[in-house]
């Protein structure tokens, strides 16, 4: 009931346009001229804001649209036959959602808002035709997004398959840092909108292990974590952990990486 009330309240929010969108400069259509933008704007639907816990689409839903994140953040999950969820990714402003449904014409995962968030939807059939005929730049950018998604998924397999627990968390924080930097935001201080159990699920670790590792990184002087806000104090130190070691802050000498829990 509370979720329904919050959704109803947000549905009264005044609809935004491309010209007034804060994400416009880094959006999928940012490379377009005014005339090209005007044409594509006719098939872009600026959806109402979503509340935390609201699902954008479910696994198995019929694929119809791509979604561009305008603000906020989302997590994607794959649900197995027993109902267990595996977190497969976290998505932020200017990311594109729904790409996984292009081939099979069904969404292969479910996507849920991690906080109050908003998206723009593009009906894919109309978008594809428009892009191929007059907006090749947009279509090329979409292909780059597909390539980036494939790389991220394959890289995650390497992380989970070869890295120990402390390396996984350090890699995760550095990945978020890079993505914030790419969006023109701070690479050293940012908000982690996801819960610790989502991070643990994503990295293939126990929640207790993730909490213990956050504390360990703080004790080493590598990060400062205050609830959902994290500040990276030593990027080189985090890179060193990912490479296979850790740093004793009292002696500044490298030490072997602790065994993963």
C-alpha positions as CSV (number, residue, x, y, z in Angstrom):
1,X,0.0,0.0,0.0
2,X,2.8,2.4,0.9
3,X,4.5,1.7,-2.5
4,X,1.3,2.3,-4.3
5,X,0.8,5.6,-2.5
6,X,4.2,6.8,-3.4
7,X,3.7,5.8,-7.1
8,X,0.4,7.7,-7.2
9,X,2.1,10.8,-5.7
10,X,4.8,10.8,-8.3
11,X,2.3,10.3,-11.1
12,X,1.2,13.9,-10.4
13,X,4.7,15.2,-11.2
14,X,4.9,17.6,-14.1
15,X,6.3,15.9,-17.2
16,X,9.8,17.0,-18.4
17,X,11.0,17.6,-21.9
18,X,14.4,17.0,-23.6
19,X,15.1,20.7,-23.6
20,X,14.8,20.8,-19.8
21,X,16.4,17.5,-19.0
22,X,19.5,17.5,-16.7
23,X,20.9,14.4,-18.4
24,X,20.6,15.9,-21.9
25,X,24.4,16.7,-22.4
26,X,25.4,13.0,-21.9
27,X,22.2,11.3,-23.1
28,X,21.9,9.0,-26.1
29,X,20.8,12.0,-28.3
30,X,23.5,14.4,-27.1
31,X,25.3,14.3,-30.4
32,X,22.4,15.3,-32.5
33,X,21.8,18.6,-34.2
34,X,18.6,20.6,-33.4
35,X,16.8,19.3,-36.4
36,X,17.8,15.7,-35.7
37,X,16.9,16.1,-32.1
38,X,13.4,17.4,-33.0
39,X,12.7,14.4,-35.2
40,X,13.8,11.9,-32.5
41,X,12.0,13.8,-29.8
42,X,8.7,12.8,-31.4
43,X,9.2,9.1,-30.4
44,X,10.7,9.7,-27.0
45,X,8.3,9.3,-24.1
46,X,9.4,11.0,-20.8
47,X,8.0,8.6,-18.2
48,X,6.8,9.6,-14.8
49,X,9.3,9.2,-11.9
50,X,9.5,5.8,-10.2
51,X,9.9,5.1,-6.5
52,X,12.4,2.8,-4.8
53,X,11.4,-0.8,-5.3
54,X,9.2,-0.2,-8.4
55,X,10.0,-2.4,-11.3
56,X,10.6,-1.0,-14.8
57,X,10.0,-4.4,-16.5
58,X,10.0,-8.0,-15.5
59,X,12.0,-10.9,-16.8
60,X,10.0,-12.5,-19.7
61,X,8.0,-9.3,-20.5
62,X,7.5,-8.6,-24.2
63,X,10.3,-6.4,-25.5
64,X,8.9,-3.1,-26.8
65,X,11.1,-0.2,-25.7
66,X,14.6,0.9,-24.7
67,X,14.9,3.0,-21.6
68,X,17.4,5.8,-21.0
69,X,18.0,6.6,-17.4
70,X,17.3,10.3,-16.8
71,X,18.0,10.3,-13.0
72,X,18.5,7.9,-10.1
73,X,19.7,4.3,-10.3
74,X,18.5,0.8,-11.0
75,X,19.6,-2.8,-10.4
76,X,19.0,-5.7,-12.9
77,X,18.4,-9.2,-11.7
78,X,17.9,-12.6,-13.3
79,X,15.3,-14.8,-11.5
80,X,15.8,-18.6,-11.5
81,X,13.1,-21.2,-11.5
82,X,13.0,-21.3,-7.7
83,X,12.5,-17.5,-7.5
84,X,16.1,-16.8,-6.3
85,X,17.4,-13.5,-7.7
86,X,21.0,-12.9,-9.0
87,X,22.0,-9.3,-9.3
88,X,23.6,-8.8,-12.7
89,X,24.3,-5.1,-12.7
90,X,23.8,-1.6,-11.4
91,X,22.7,1.2,-13.7
92,X,23.0,5.0,-13.4
93,X,22.1,8.2,-15.2
94,X,22.5,8.0,-19.0
95,X,22.7,4.2,-19.0
96,X,20.4,2.4,-21.5
97,X,18.2,-0.4,-20.2
98,X,16.4,-3.1,-22.2
99,X,19.1,-3.8,-24.7
100,X,19.0,-7.5,-23.7
101,X,15.5,-7.9,-25.2
102,X,16.4,-6.9,-28.7
103,X,17.4,-10.4,-29.9
104,X,14.8,-12.6,-28.2
105,X,12.0,-9.9,-28.2
106,X,11.7,-10.6,-24.4
107,X,13.5,-8.9,-21.6
108,X,15.9,-11.4,-20.1
109,X,16.1,-9.8,-16.7
110,X,14.0,-7.6,-14.4
111,X,15.0,-4.1,-13.5
112,X,14.1,-2.3,-10.3
113,X,14.6,1.3,-9.1
114,X,17.0,1.6,-6.2
115,X,15.8,5.1,-5.3
116,X,13.4,7.7,-6.8
117,X,14.4,7.5,-10.5
118,X,13.2,8.5,-13.9
119,X,13.6,7.2,-17.4
120,X,12.8,8.0,-21.0
121,X,11.4,5.3,-23.2
122,X,11.9,4.8,-26.9
123,X,9.6,2.4,-28.8
124,X,12.4,0.3,-30.5
125,X,10.7,-0.3,-33.9
126,X,10.2,3.5,-34.5
127,X,13.6,4.3,-33.0
128,X,15.4,1.8,-35.2
129,X,13.8,3.1,-38.4
130,X,14.4,6.7,-37.5
131,X,18.0,6.0,-36.5
132,X,18.8,4.1,-39.7
133,X,17.3,6.7,-42.0
134,X,18.4,10.0,-40.5
135,X,20.1,9.6,-37.2
136,X,23.0,7.2,-37.8
137,X,24.9,8.8,-35.0
138,X,22.3,7.7,-32.5
139,X,22.3,4.1,-33.9
140,X,26.1,4.0,-33.7
141,X,26.0,5.1,-30.0
142,X,23.5,2.4,-29.3
143,X,25.8,-0.2,-30.7
144,X,28.6,1.2,-28.5
145,X,26.3,0.7,-25.5
146,X,25.7,-2.9,-26.5
147,X,29.4,-3.4,-26.8
148,X,30.0,-1.9,-23.4
149,X,27.3,-4.1,-21.8
150,X,28.9,-7.2,-23.3
151,X,32.3,-6.2,-22.0
152,X,31.0,-5.5,-18.6
153,X,29.3,-8.9,-18.4
154,X,32.4,-10.8,-19.5
155,X,34.6,-8.8,-17.2
156,X,32.3,-9.6,-14.3
157,X,32.7,-13.3,-15.0
158,X,36.5,-12.8,-14.7
159,X,36.1,-10.9,-11.5
160,X,33.9,-13.6,-9.9
161,X,36.0,-16.4,-11.2
162,X,39.5,-15.3,-10.4
163,X,39.5,-12.6,-7.7
164,X,39.4,-13.0,-4.0
165,X,36.9,-11.3,-1.8
166,X,38.9,-8.1,-1.0
167,X,39.8,-7.7,-4.7
168,X,36.2,-8.0,-5.8
169,X,35.1,-5.2,-3.5
170,X,38.0,-2.9,-4.5
171,X,37.3,-3.6,-8.1
172,X,33.6,-2.8,-7.6
173,X,34.4,0.6,-6.0
174,X,36.9,1.5,-8.7
175,X,34.3,0.5,-11.4
176,X,31.7,2.8,-9.8
177,X,34.3,5.6,-9.5
178,X,35.1,5.3,-13.2
179,X,31.5,5.4,-14.2
180,X,30.8,8.4,-12.1
181,X,33.8,10.1,-13.7
182,X,32.5,9.3,-17.2
183,X,29.3,11.1,-16.2
184,X,31.1,14.2,-15.2
185,X,30.6,13.5,-11.5
186,X,33.1,13.0,-8.6
187,X,35.2,9.9,-9.0
188,X,36.2,10.0,-5.4
189,X,33.0,10.6,-3.5
190,X,29.7,9.2,-4.5
191,X,26.5,7.6,-3.2
192,X,26.0,3.9,-3.3
193,X,22.2,3.6,-3.7
194,X,22.2,-0.2,-3.5
195,X,22.0,-2.1,-0.3
196,X,24.9,-4.1,1.0
197,X,23.1,-7.4,0.3
198,X,22.7,-6.3,-3.3
199,X,26.5,-5.7,-3.5
200,X,27.1,-9.0,-1.9
201,X,24.8,-10.8,-4.3
202,X,26.4,-9.1,-7.3
203,X,29.9,-10.0,-6.1
204,X,29.1,-13.5,-5.1
205,X,29.9,-12.9,-1.4
206,X,28.1,-13.2,1.9
207,X,26.7,-9.9,3.3
208,X,28.8,-10.3,6.4
209,X,31.9,-10.6,4.3
210,X,31.1,-7.4,2.4
211,X,30.5,-5.5,5.7
212,X,33.8,-6.8,7.1
213,X,35.7,-5.8,4.0
214,X,34.2,-2.3,4.0
215,X,35.5,-1.9,7.6
216,X,38.9,-3.3,6.6
217,X,39.3,-0.9,3.8
218,X,38.4,1.9,6.2
219,X,40.9,0.8,8.8
220,X,43.6,0.8,6.0
221,X,42.7,4.4,5.2
222,X,41.6,3.5,1.7
223,X,38.0,4.6,2.0
224,X,35.6,6.4,4.2
225,X,32.1,4.9,4.3
226,X,29.2,6.6,5.9
227,X,26.0,4.6,5.3
228,X,25.4,5.0,1.5
229,X,28.1,7.6,0.9
230,X,31.6,6.5,0.1
231,X,34.8,8.5,-0.3
232,X,37.8,6.9,-1.9
233,X,40.9,8.2,-0.1
234,X,43.6,6.2,-1.9
235,X,42.9,5.1,-5.5
236,X,46.4,3.7,-5.9
237,X,45.9,1.6,-2.8
238,X,42.6,0.2,-4.2
239,X,44.3,-0.6,-7.6
240,X,47.1,-2.3,-5.7
241,X,44.5,-4.6,-3.9
242,X,42.9,-5.4,-7.3
243,X,46.4,-6.4,-8.6
244,X,46.7,-8.9,-5.8
245,X,48.0,-7.3,-2.6
246,X,47.0,-5.0,0.2
247,X,48.7,-2.2,2.1
248,X,49.6,-2.0,5.7
249,X,49.1,1.7,6.4
250,X,51.4,1.7,9.4
251,X,54.5,0.5,7.5
252,X,53.6,1.4,3.9
253,X,54.9,-2.0,2.9
254,X,52.9,-4.4,0.7
255,X,51.5,-7.5,2.4
256,X,49.9,-10.6,0.9
257,X,46.2,-10.4,0.3
258,X,44.1,-12.0,3.0
259,X,42.2,-15.1,2.0
260,X,38.7,-14.5,0.8
261,X,36.0,-15.4,3.3
